[in-house]
């Protein structure tokens, strides 16, 4: 399967305390640095999203729309 440019997929393992490590490549691609605050959005039907800061408003609207 050819992966389109700019699209990524990673796997993470959730530990006993509910924590997971964001893969190094993901941190580099999205500019996530130690001490950054991330926003976790969730929808029982659509899933979980951790949007980059620059696109937060777009994802917020998409996740919380009634459609």
PDB file with SEQRES, HELIX, SHEET and CRYST1 records, atoms N, CA, C and O in Angstrom:
SEQRES   1 A   67  UNK UNK UNK UNK UNK UNK UNK UNK UNK UNK UNK UNK UNK          
SEQRES   2 A   67  UNK UNK UNK UNK UNK UNK UNK UNK UNK UNK UNK UNK UNK          
SEQRES   3 A   67  UNK UNK UNK UNK UNK UNK UNK UNK UNK UNK UNK UNK UNK          
SEQRES   4 A   67  UNK UNK UNK UNK UNK UNK UNK UNK UNK UNK UNK UNK UNK          
SEQRES   5 A   67  UNK UNK UNK UNK UNK UNK UNK UNK UNK UNK UNK UNK UNK          
SEQRES   6 A   67  UNK UNK                                                      
HELIX    1 AA1 UNK A   24  UNK A   30  1                                   7    
HELIX    2 AA2 UNK A   53  UNK A   55  5                                   3    
HELIX    3 AA3 UNK A   56  UNK A   64  1                                   9    
SHEET    1 AA1 2 UNK A  41  UNK A  43  0                                        
SHEET    2 AA1 2 UNK A  47  UNK A  49 -1                                        
CRYST1    1.000    1.000    1.000  90.00  90.00  90.00 P 1           1          
ATOM      1  N   UNK A   1       0.845  -1.176   0.000  1.00  0.00           N  
ATOM      2  CA  UNK A   1       0.000   0.000   0.000  1.00  0.00           C  
ATOM      3  C   UNK A   1       0.891   1.240   0.000  1.00  0.00           C  
ATOM      4  O   UNK A   1       1.782   1.371   0.839  1.00  0.00           O  
ATOM      5  N   UNK A   2       0.653   2.127  -0.922  1.00  0.00           N  
ATOM      6  CA  UNK A   2       1.401   3.379  -0.992  1.00  0.00           C  
ATOM      7  C   UNK A   2       0.746   4.398  -0.064  1.00  0.00           C  
ATOM      8  O   UNK A   2      -0.460   4.634  -0.132  1.00  0.00           O  
ATOM      9  N   UNK A   3       1.544   4.985   0.784  1.00  0.00           N  
ATOM     10  CA  UNK A   3       1.029   5.970   1.736  1.00  0.00           C  
ATOM     11  C   UNK A   3       1.165   7.356   1.117  1.00  0.00           C  
ATOM     12  O   UNK A   3       2.256   7.733   0.688  1.00  0.00           O  
ATOM     13  N   UNK A   4       0.070   8.123   1.062  1.00  0.00           N  
ATOM     14  CA  UNK A   4       0.124   9.473   0.492  1.00  0.00           C  
ATOM     15  C   UNK A   4       1.077  10.379   1.276  1.00  0.00           C  
ATOM     16  O   UNK A   4       1.213  10.247   2.492  1.00  0.00           O  
ATOM     17  N   UNK A   5       1.728  11.289   0.572  1.00  0.00           N  
ATOM     18  CA  UNK A   5       2.640  12.240   1.205  1.00  0.00           C  
ATOM     19  C   UNK A   5       1.898  13.043   2.272  1.00  0.00           C  
ATOM     20  O   UNK A   5       0.783  13.515   2.052  1.00  0.00           O  
ATOM     21  N   UNK A   6       2.536  13.187   3.420  1.00  0.00           N  
ATOM     22  CA  UNK A   6       1.947  13.961   4.509  1.00  0.00           C  
ATOM     23  C   UNK A   6       1.000  13.181   5.391  1.00  0.00           C  
ATOM     24  O   UNK A   6       0.439  13.739   6.334  1.00  0.00           O  
ATOM     25  N   UNK A   7       0.804  11.889   5.107  1.00  0.00           N  
ATOM     26  CA  UNK A   7      -0.069  11.041   5.928  1.00  0.00           C  
ATOM     27  C   UNK A   7       0.808  10.068   6.711  1.00  0.00           C  
ATOM     28  O   UNK A   7       1.785   9.546   6.174  1.00  0.00           O  
ATOM     29  N   UNK A   8       0.472   9.824   7.958  1.00  0.00           N  
ATOM     30  CA  UNK A   8       1.279   8.973   8.823  1.00  0.00           C  
ATOM     31  C   UNK A   8       0.380   8.056   9.644  1.00  0.00           C  
ATOM     32  O   UNK A   8      -0.799   8.338   9.859  1.00  0.00           O  
ATOM     33  N   UNK A   9       0.964   6.960  10.093  1.00  0.00           N  
ATOM     34  CA  UNK A   9       0.283   6.067  11.030  1.00  0.00           C  
ATOM     35  C   UNK A   9       1.345   5.485  11.955  1.00  0.00           C  
ATOM     36  O   UNK A   9       2.392   5.026  11.500  1.00  0.00           O  
ATOM     37  N   UNK A  10       1.072   5.507  13.237  1.00  0.00           N  
ATOM     38  CA  UNK A  10       1.974   4.933  14.229  1.00  0.00           C  
ATOM     39  C   UNK A  10       1.146   4.102  15.188  1.00  0.00           C  
ATOM     40  O   UNK A  10      -0.071   4.268  15.275  1.00  0.00           O  
ATOM     41  N   UNK A  11       1.800   3.214  15.902  1.00  0.00           N  
ATOM     42  CA  UNK A  11       1.130   2.491  16.972  1.00  0.00           C  
ATOM     43  C   UNK A  11       1.798   2.874  18.285  1.00  0.00           C  
ATOM     44  O   UNK A  11       2.991   3.177  18.326  1.00  0.00           O  
ATOM     45  N   UNK A  12       1.020   2.857  19.343  1.00  0.00           N  
ATOM     46  CA  UNK A  12       1.543   3.111  20.685  1.00  0.00           C  
ATOM     47  C   UNK A  12       0.922   2.087  21.619  1.00  0.00           C  
ATOM     48  O   UNK A  12      -0.147   1.543  21.344  1.00  0.00           O  
ATOM     49  N   UNK A  13       1.601   1.833  22.721  1.00  0.00           N  
ATOM     50  CA  UNK A  13       1.093   0.922  23.737  1.00  0.00           C  
ATOM     51  C   UNK A  13       0.709   1.740  24.960  1.00  0.00           C  
ATOM     52  O   UNK A  13       1.489   2.566  25.435  1.00  0.00           O  
ATOM     53  N   UNK A  14      -0.478   1.509  25.459  1.00  0.00           N  
ATOM     54  CA  UNK A  14      -0.953   2.207  26.653  1.00  0.00           C  
ATOM     55  C   UNK A  14      -0.486   1.421  27.878  1.00  0.00           C  
ATOM     56  O   UNK A  14      -0.736   0.221  27.994  1.00  0.00           O  
ATOM     57  N   UNK A  15       0.193   2.116  28.784  1.00  0.00           N  
ATOM     58  CA  UNK A  15       0.692   1.479  30.006  1.00  0.00           C  
ATOM     59  C   UNK A  15      -0.383   1.350  31.069  1.00  0.00           C  
ATOM     60  O   UNK A  15      -1.528   1.758  30.872  1.00  0.00           O  
ATOM     61  N   UNK A  16       0.003   0.780  32.192  1.00  0.00           N  
ATOM     62  CA  UNK A  16      -0.938   0.532  33.293  1.00  0.00           C  
ATOM     63  C   UNK A  16      -1.583   1.809  33.825  1.00  0.00           C  
ATOM     64  O   UNK A  16      -2.712   1.773  34.313  1.00  0.00           O  
ATOM     65  N   UNK A  17      -0.888   2.922  33.736  1.00  0.00           N  
ATOM     66  CA  UNK A  17      -1.412   4.197  34.232  1.00  0.00           C  
ATOM     67  C   UNK A  17      -2.166   4.957  33.152  1.00  0.00           C  
ATOM     68  O   UNK A  17      -2.554   6.104  33.371  1.00  0.00           O  
ATOM     69  N   UNK A  18      -2.387   4.339  31.979  1.00  0.00           N  
ATOM     70  CA  UNK A  18      -3.117   4.995  30.896  1.00  0.00           C  
ATOM     71  C   UNK A  18      -2.245   5.928  30.075  1.00  0.00           C  
ATOM     72  O   UNK A  18      -2.768   6.723  29.294  1.00  0.00           O  
ATOM     73  N   UNK A  19      -0.940   5.852  30.230  1.00  0.00           N  
ATOM     74  CA  UNK A  19      -0.026   6.727  29.514  1.00  0.00           C  
ATOM     75  C   UNK A  19       0.513   6.043  28.261  1.00  0.00           C  
ATOM     76  O   UNK A  19       0.590   4.817  28.190  1.00  0.00           O  
ATOM     77  N   UNK A  20       0.882   6.854  27.282  1.00  0.00           N  
ATOM     78  CA  UNK A  20       1.576   6.328  26.115  1.00  0.00           C  
ATOM     79  C   UNK A  20       2.612   7.333  25.661  1.00  0.00           C  
ATOM     80  O   UNK A  20       2.520   8.522  25.965  1.00  0.00           O  
ATOM     81  N   UNK A  21       3.598   6.844  24.932  1.00  0.00           N  
ATOM     82  CA  UNK A  21       4.668   7.694  24.431  1.00  0.00           C  
ATOM     83  C   UNK A  21       4.359   8.044  22.983  1.00  0.00           C  
ATOM     84  O   UNK A  21       4.071   7.160  22.176  1.00  0.00           O  
ATOM     85  N   UNK A  22       4.417   9.323  22.655  1.00  0.00           N  
ATOM     86  CA  UNK A  22       4.241   9.755  21.271  1.00  0.00           C  
ATOM     87  C   UNK A  22       5.536   9.421  20.539  1.00  0.00           C  
ATOM     88  O   UNK A  22       6.606   9.860  20.961  1.00  0.00           O  
ATOM     89  N   UNK A  23       5.466   8.658  19.456  1.00  0.00           N  
ATOM     90  CA  UNK A  23       6.683   8.268  18.746  1.00  0.00           C  
ATOM     91  C   UNK A  23       7.532   9.466  18.334  1.00  0.00           C  
ATOM     92  O   UNK A  23       7.010  10.532  18.007  1.00  0.00           O  
ATOM     93  N   UNK A  24       8.856   9.272  18.356  1.00  0.00           N  
ATOM     94  CA  UNK A  24       9.798  10.350  18.043  1.00  0.00           C  
ATOM     95  C   UNK A  24       9.490  10.992  16.696  1.00  0.00           C  
ATOM     96  O   UNK A  24       9.482  12.218  16.590  1.00  0.00           O  
ATOM     97  N   UNK A  25       9.237  10.190  15.670  1.00  0.00           N  
ATOM     98  CA  UNK A  25       8.954  10.751  14.348  1.00  0.00           C  
ATOM     99  C   UNK A  25       7.717  11.650  14.398  1.00  0.00           C  
ATOM    100  O   UNK A  25       7.700  12.713  13.777  1.00  0.00           O  
ATOM    101  N   UNK A  26       6.688  11.233  15.129  1.00  0.00           N  
ATOM    102  CA  UNK A  26       5.473  12.034  15.251  1.00  0.00           C  
ATOM    103  C   UNK A  26       5.775  13.353  15.954  1.00  0.00           C  
ATOM    104  O   UNK A  26       5.283  14.405  15.546  1.00  0.00           O  
ATOM    105  N   UNK A  27       6.585  13.296  17.013  1.00  0.00           N  
ATOM    106  CA  UNK A  27       6.949  14.533  17.725  1.00  0.00           C  
ATOM    107  C   UNK A  27       7.711  15.476  16.808  1.00  0.00           C  
ATOM    108  O   UNK A  27       7.488  16.686  16.830  1.00  0.00           O  
ATOM    109  N   UNK A  28       8.609  14.922  16.003  1.00  0.00           N  
ATOM    110  CA  UNK A  28       9.382  15.753  15.073  1.00  0.00           C  
ATOM    111  C   UNK A  28       8.502  16.353  13.983  1.00  0.00           C  
ATOM    112  O   UNK A  28       8.607  17.544  13.688  1.00  0.00           O  
ATOM    113  N   UNK A  29       7.637  15.543  13.384  1.00  0.00           N  
ATOM    114  CA  UNK A  29       6.765  16.014  12.302  1.00  0.00           C  
ATOM    115  C   UNK A  29       5.856  17.143  12.779  1.00  0.00           C  
ATOM    116  O   UNK A  29       5.650  18.124  12.066  1.00  0.00           O  
ATOM    117  N   UNK A  30       5.311  16.999  13.997  1.00  0.00           N  
ATOM    118  CA  UNK A  30       4.336  17.967  14.489  1.00  0.00           C  
ATOM    119  C   UNK A  30       4.919  18.983  15.468  1.00  0.00           C  
ATOM    120  O   UNK A  30       4.183  19.778  16.053  1.00  0.00           O  
ATOM    121  N   UNK A  31       6.229  18.959  15.644  1.00  0.00           N  
ATOM    122  CA  UNK A  31       6.882  19.967  16.483  1.00  0.00           C  
ATOM    123  C   UNK A  31       6.498  19.892  17.945  1.00  0.00           C  
ATOM    124  O   UNK A  31       6.410  20.925  18.609  1.00  0.00           O  
ATOM    125  N   UNK A  32       6.267  18.701  18.461  1.00  0.00           N  
ATOM    126  CA  UNK A  32       5.891  18.529  19.865  1.00  0.00           C  
ATOM    127  C   UNK A  32       7.168  18.462  20.699  1.00  0.00           C  
ATOM    128  O   UNK A  32       8.045  17.634  20.456  1.00  0.00           O  
ATOM    129  N   UNK A  33       7.249  19.347  21.681  1.00  0.00           N  
ATOM    130  CA  UNK A  33       8.436  19.457  22.523  1.00  0.00           C  
ATOM    131  C   UNK A  33       8.077  19.174  23.986  1.00  0.00           C  
ATOM    132  O   UNK A  33       6.919  19.318  24.378  1.00  0.00           O  
ATOM    133  N   UNK A  34       9.077  18.769  24.799  1.00  0.00           N  
ATOM    134  CA  UNK A  34       8.810  18.572  26.231  1.00  0.00           C  
ATOM    135  C   UNK A  34       8.179  19.819  26.840  1.00  0.00           C  
ATOM    136  O   UNK A  34       8.621  20.937  26.576  1.00  0.00           O  
ATOM    137  N   UNK A  35       7.161  19.625  27.642  1.00  0.00           N  
ATOM    138  CA  UNK A  35       6.471  20.739  28.288  1.00  0.00           C  
ATOM    139  C   UNK A  35       5.287  21.273  27.509  1.00  0.00           C  
ATOM    140  O   UNK A  35       4.499  22.056  28.040  1.00  0.00           O  
ATOM    141  N   UNK A  36       5.148  20.857  26.240  1.00  0.00           N  
ATOM    142  CA  UNK A  36       3.983  21.294  25.458  1.00  0.00           C  
ATOM    143  C   UNK A  36       2.702  20.731  26.063  1.00  0.00           C  
ATOM    144  O   UNK A  36       2.702  19.641  26.634  1.00  0.00           O  
ATOM    145  N   UNK A  37       1.631  21.469  25.936  1.00  0.00           N  
ATOM    146  CA  UNK A  37       0.313  21.005  26.347  1.00  0.00           C  
ATOM    147  C   UNK A  37      -0.433  20.577  25.095  1.00  0.00           C  
ATOM    148  O   UNK A  37      -0.530  21.337  24.131  1.00  0.00           O  
ATOM    149  N   UNK A  38      -0.959  19.363  25.112  1.00  0.00           N  
ATOM    150  CA  UNK A  38      -1.715  18.847  23.978  1.00  0.00           C  
ATOM    151  C   UNK A  38      -3.182  18.776  24.347  1.00  0.00           C  
ATOM    152  O   UNK A  38      -3.536  18.675  25.521  1.00  0.00           O  
ATOM    153  N   UNK A  39      -4.022  18.829  23.342  1.00  0.00           N  
ATOM    154  CA  UNK A  39      -5.464  18.728  23.539  1.00  0.00           C  
ATOM    155  C   UNK A  39      -5.912  17.387  22.991  1.00  0.00           C  
ATOM    156  O   UNK A  39      -5.590  17.037  21.856  1.00  0.00           O  
ATOM    157  N   UNK A  40      -6.642  16.645  23.780  1.00  0.00           N  
ATOM    158  CA  UNK A  40      -7.163  15.349  23.373  1.00  0.00           C  
ATOM    159  C   UNK A  40      -8.659  15.490  23.159  1.00  0.00           C  
ATOM    160  O   UNK A  40      -9.400  15.783  24.098  1.00  0.00           O  
ATOM    161  N   UNK A  41      -9.105  15.283  21.923  1.00  0.00           N  
ATOM    162  CA  UNK A  41     -10.529  15.377  21.591  1.00  0.00           C  
ATOM    163  C   UNK A  41     -11.068  13.973  21.387  1.00  0.00           C  
ATOM    164  O   UNK A  41     -10.367  13.110  20.859  1.00  0.00           O  
ATOM    165  N   UNK A  42     -12.291  13.740  21.794  1.00  0.00           N  
ATOM    166  CA  UNK A  42     -12.862  12.413  21.629  1.00  0.00           C  
ATOM    167  C   UNK A  42     -14.322  12.437  21.244  1.00  0.00           C  
ATOM    168  O   UNK A  42     -15.088  13.304  21.664  1.00  0.00           O  
ATOM    169  N   UNK A  43     -14.680  11.476  20.447  1.00  0.00           N  
ATOM    170  CA  UNK A  43     -16.059  11.265  20.019  1.00  0.00           C  
ATOM    171  C   UNK A  43     -16.262   9.756  19.999  1.00  0.00           C  
ATOM    172  O   UNK A  43     -15.480   9.036  19.380  1.00  0.00           O  
ATOM    173  N   UNK A  44     -17.298   9.272  20.666  1.00  0.00           N  
ATOM    174  CA  UNK A  44     -17.506   7.827  20.769  1.00  0.00           C  
ATOM    175  C   UNK A  44     -17.659   7.154  19.414  1.00  0.00           C  
ATOM    176  O   UNK A  44     -17.346   5.971  19.280  1.00  0.00           O  
ATOM    177  N   UNK A  45     -18.127   7.873  18.416  1.00  0.00           N  
ATOM    178  CA  UNK A  45     -18.298   7.285  17.084  1.00  0.00           C  
ATOM    179  C   UNK A  45     -17.096   7.544  16.180  1.00  0.00           C  
ATOM    180  O   UNK A  45     -16.713   6.672  15.400  1.00  0.00           O  
ATOM    181  N   UNK A  46     -16.493   8.737  16.276  1.00  0.00           N  
ATOM    182  CA  UNK A  46     -15.400   9.112  15.372  1.00  0.00           C  
ATOM    183  C   UNK A  46     -14.022   8.777  15.909  1.00  0.00           C  
ATOM    184  O   UNK A  46     -13.073   8.680  15.131  1.00  0.00           O  
ATOM    185  N   UNK A  47     -13.882   8.597  17.210  1.00  0.00           N  
ATOM    186  CA  UNK A  47     -12.594   8.249  17.786  1.00  0.00           C  
ATOM    187  C   UNK A  47     -11.923   9.392  18.501  1.00  0.00           C  
ATOM    188  O   UNK A  47     -12.563  10.370  18.887  1.00  0.00           O  
ATOM    189  N   UNK A  48     -10.600   9.254  18.677  1.00  0.00           N  
ATOM    190  CA  UNK A  48      -9.799  10.224  19.417  1.00  0.00           C  
ATOM    191  C   UNK A  48      -8.896  10.965  18.443  1.00  0.00           C  
ATOM    192  O   UNK A  48      -8.386  10.382  17.486  1.00  0.00           O  
ATOM    193  N   UNK A  49      -8.704  12.245  18.692  1.00  0.00           N  
ATOM    194  CA  UNK A  49      -7.797  13.056  17.878  1.00  0.00           C  
ATOM    195  C   UNK A  49      -6.918  13.890  18.794  1.00  0.00           C  
ATOM    196  O   UNK A  49      -7.377  14.411  19.811  1.00  0.00           O  
ATOM    197  N   UNK A  50      -5.661  14.010  18.429  1.00  0.00           N  
ATOM    198  CA  UNK A  50      -4.729  14.903  19.106  1.00  0.00           C  
ATOM    199  C   UNK A  50      -4.226  15.849  18.021  1.00  0.00           C  
ATOM    200  O   UNK A  50      -3.198  15.596  17.394  1.00  0.00           O  
ATOM    201  N   UNK A  51      -4.959  16.942  17.803  1.00  0.00           N  
ATOM    202  CA  UNK A  51      -4.622  17.823  16.668  1.00  0.00           C  
ATOM    203  C   UNK A  51      -3.404  18.686  16.927  1.00  0.00           C  
ATOM    204  O   UNK A  51      -3.147  19.081  18.065  1.00  0.00           O  
ATOM    205  N   UNK A  52      -2.645  18.983  15.865  1.00  0.00           N  
ATOM    206  CA  UNK A  52      -1.579  19.977  15.992  1.00  0.00           C  
ATOM    207  C   UNK A  52      -2.191  21.320  16.379  1.00  0.00           C  
ATOM    208  O   UNK A  52      -3.323  21.628  16.004  1.00  0.00           O  
ATOM    209  N   UNK A  53      -1.456  22.094  17.110  1.00  0.00           N  
ATOM    210  CA  UNK A  53      -1.964  23.385  17.582  1.00  0.00           C  
ATOM    211  C   UNK A  53      -2.498  24.250  16.442  1.00  0.00           C  
ATOM    212  O   UNK A  53      -3.506  24.939  16.595  1.00  0.00           O  
ATOM    213  N   UNK A  54      -1.819  24.208  15.309  1.00  0.00           N  
ATOM    214  CA  UNK A  54      -2.197  25.084  14.195  1.00  0.00           C  
ATOM    215  C   UNK A  54      -3.539  24.731  13.563  1.00  0.00           C  
ATOM    216  O   UNK A  54      -4.134  25.565  12.881  1.00  0.00           O  
ATOM    217  N   UNK A  55      -4.023  23.515  13.778  1.00  0.00           N  
ATOM    218  CA  UNK A  55      -5.289  23.106  13.162  1.00  0.00           C  
ATOM    219  C   UNK A  55      -6.360  22.764  14.194  1.00  0.00           C  
ATOM    220  O   UNK A  55      -7.357  22.119  13.871  1.00  0.00           O  
ATOM    221  N   UNK A  56      -6.151  23.196  15.430  1.00  0.00           N  
ATOM    222  CA  UNK A  56      -7.081  22.843  16.497  1.00  0.00           C  
ATOM    223  C   UNK A  56      -8.527  23.224  16.189  1.00  0.00           C  
ATOM    224  O   UNK A  56      -9.425  22.399  16.350  1.00  0.00           O  
ATOM    225  N   UNK A  57      -8.764  24.449  15.751  1.00  0.00           N  
ATOM    226  CA  UNK A  57     -10.140  24.912  15.521  1.00  0.00           C  
ATOM    227  C   UNK A  57     -10.841  24.051  14.477  1.00  0.00           C  
ATOM    228  O   UNK A  57     -12.015  23.715  14.637  1.00  0.00           O  
ATOM    229  N   UNK A  58     -10.135  23.694  13.414  1.00  0.00           N  
ATOM    230  CA  UNK A  58     -10.713  22.856  12.360  1.00  0.00           C  
ATOM    231  C   UNK A  58     -11.127  21.492  12.919  1.00  0.00           C  
ATOM    232  O   UNK A  58     -12.239  21.027  12.665  1.00  0.00           O  
ATOM    233  N   UNK A  59     -10.239  20.857  13.673  1.00  0.00           N  
ATOM    234  CA  UNK A  59     -10.550  19.541  14.235  1.00  0.00           C  
ATOM    235  C   UNK A  59     -11.656  19.630  15.284  1.00  0.00           C  
ATOM    236  O   UNK A  59     -12.513  18.749  15.360  1.00  0.00           O  
ATOM    237  N   UNK A  60     -11.641  20.671  16.074  1.00  0.00           N  
ATOM    238  CA  UNK A  60     -12.676  20.860  17.101  1.00  0.00           C  
ATOM    239  C   UNK A  60     -14.056  20.902  16.444  1.00  0.00           C  
ATOM    240  O   UNK A  60     -14.996  20.258  16.909  1.00  0.00           O  
ATOM    241  N   UNK A  61     -14.162  21.657  15.374  1.00  0.00           N  
ATOM    242  CA  UNK A  61     -15.436  21.772  14.660  1.00  0.00           C  
ATOM    243  C   UNK A  61     -15.837  20.418  14.076  1.00  0.00           C  
ATOM    244  O   UNK A  61     -17.001  20.024  14.158  1.00  0.00           O  
ATOM    245  N   UNK A  62     -14.886  19.717  13.492  1.00  0.00           N  
ATOM    246  CA  UNK A  62     -15.159  18.419  12.864  1.00  0.00           C  
ATOM    247  C   UNK A  62     -15.560  17.360  13.899  1.00  0.00           C  
ATOM    248  O   UNK A  62     -16.518  16.616  13.689  1.00  0.00           O  
ATOM    249  N   UNK A  63     -14.828  17.295  15.008  1.00  0.00           N  
ATOM    250  CA  UNK A  63     -15.102  16.287  16.028  1.00  0.00           C  
ATOM    251  C   UNK A  63     -16.450  16.528  16.716  1.00  0.00           C  
ATOM    252  O   UNK A  63     -17.185  15.580  16.992  1.00  0.00           O  
ATOM    253  N   UNK A  64     -16.774  17.801  16.992  1.00  0.00           N  
ATOM    254  CA  UNK A  64     -17.966  18.084  17.773  1.00  0.00           C  
ATOM    255  C   UNK A  64     -19.198  18.442  16.927  1.00  0.00           C  
ATOM    256  O   UNK A  64     -20.230  18.832  17.473  1.00  0.00           O  
ATOM    257  N   UNK A  65     -19.092  18.312  15.609  1.00  0.00           N  
ATOM    258  CA  UNK A  65     -20.286  18.553  14.786  1.00  0.00           C  
ATOM    259  C   UNK A  65     -21.246  17.380  14.958  1.00  0.00           C  
ATOM    260  O   UNK A  65     -20.825  16.281  15.322  1.00  0.00           O  
ATOM    261  N   UNK A  66     -22.510  17.603  14.704  1.00  0.00           N  
ATOM    262  CA  UNK A  66     -23.528  16.560  14.870  1.00  0.00           C  
ATOM    263  C   UNK A  66     -23.610  15.603  13.696  1.00  0.00           C  
ATOM    264  O   UNK A  66     -24.420  14.677  13.712  1.00  0.00           O  
ATOM    265  N   UNK A  67     -22.796  15.808  12.690  1.00  0.00           N  
ATOM    266  CA  UNK A  67     -22.888  14.970  11.498  1.00  0.00           C  
ATOM    267  C   UNK A  67     -22.105  13.705  11.628  1.00  0.00           C  
ATOM    268  O   UNK A  67     -22.085  12.893  10.703  1.00  0.00           O  
TER     269      UNK A  67                                                      
END                                                                             
